[in-house]
Amino acid sequence: MADYELHCFGESGHSYKAALMLQLAGCDWKPVFLDFFNGEVRSEEFRELNEMGEAPVLRHSARTGEVILSQSGVILDYLATATGKFAAGSAVERREVLRWILWDNHKMSSQAGVLRFMMNFVPEEKRSADVIGFLQGRVKGALTVLEAHLQDEDWLVGDKPTIADFSCCSYLYYPEPFGFDRAEWPNISDWLDRIAAIDGWKHPYDLMPRTA
Amino acid sequence: MADYELHCFGESGHSYKAALMLQLAGCDWKPVFLDFFNGEVRSEEFRELNEMGEAPVLRHSARTGEVILSQSGVILDYLATATGKFAAGSAVERREVLRWILWDNHKMSSQAGVLRFMMNFVPEEKRSADVIGFLQGRVKGALTVLEAHLQDEDWLVGDKPTIADFSCCSYLYYPEPFGFDRAEWPNISDWLDRIAAIDGWKHPYDLMPRTA
């Protein structure tokens, strides 16, 4: 049995944050497919694992017993501590890492994830142009903050990649259109290339099983 | 000069999280009014303080120099460590506190804050029924998770109030309508009463200056 099992699905950028960290930190892990699109997160069994009804969920067979974690930011923080990799270097940097992970959950991945879902995975007759326009405005605001921050920085915090980068980048590698065009955001595009150049990097659809 | 200055405005639930913690932890603090509705967060001066362009921002005159923090979750974590109050008791509880704060930023305050803004502070002709309906669905989903968690628990984590409670409760004390009716959520309502019974508690509009 692998040390880590990640309940996830390929289309989930939130899952990708955790999968990418497990992969790049060289953990012994395997993905466990979660059938989100057929409602598995609403099942009693999954609710037992995560009352928030969300992917991803990480199970760690630790020496002291099994640890079950949800919320990608908690999983990233746990793995950075457990592996010593992609962690912040000082107390000041730790606060900066947490700051970007919170911002990502509030302003970046949360909005981009729902927008991509609405534009690609919801039946066309159920899509609302108003809601899509609203979310596109939110995502554009977030990308503007990210683009400005990366003007003079290679990484979000300090001078090397951290879990903050893995959190904020997650939805930006997906091919489905949601109004994000790399050509319009050169600093973000270069940063995505830097992350993708880290030894072992894989695309979300090559790391996690997709819905058929 | 006070030890802590909080750049905030009364209408901001994100600011309230930090203000409430400063108040209940008995810190020497004062609010500094941020004129959000007239665009102060977009000013060069404010962007210097917080490139994310968001309230709140905390300035702490620490012995080792001034510390400037943004993102309410970072501020709460910093104050819990600095004061030793409303902090998690163990590593497991610390992860649970972070988990609820991340969930709040992703699913609760973020959605409720924008919804309340759309329904009360945006000119009527600019409101979209589709967007309001969409956000109400998101908020209802979050309230359902919170209501279920509080079925057998007095507090979100462990057996006493923590910064997780102060994060998740923030928008739920405001009087402006956004589709949240306490009568429909009895466990949440009782929990809000428990928080309001903590010595020193104040309503957001009594803790922070409001826009005229």
Interface residues (C-beta under 8 A of the other chain):
Chain A: E51 M52 G53 L69 S70 Q71 S72 G73 V74 D77 Y78 R95 L98 R99 I101 L102 W103 N105 H106 K107 S110 S128 D130 V131 F134 V145 A148 H149
Chain B: E51 M52 G53 L69 S70 Q71 S72 G73 V74 D77 Y78 R95 L98 R99 I101 L102 W103 N105 H106 K107 S110 S128 D130 V131 F134 V145 A148 H149
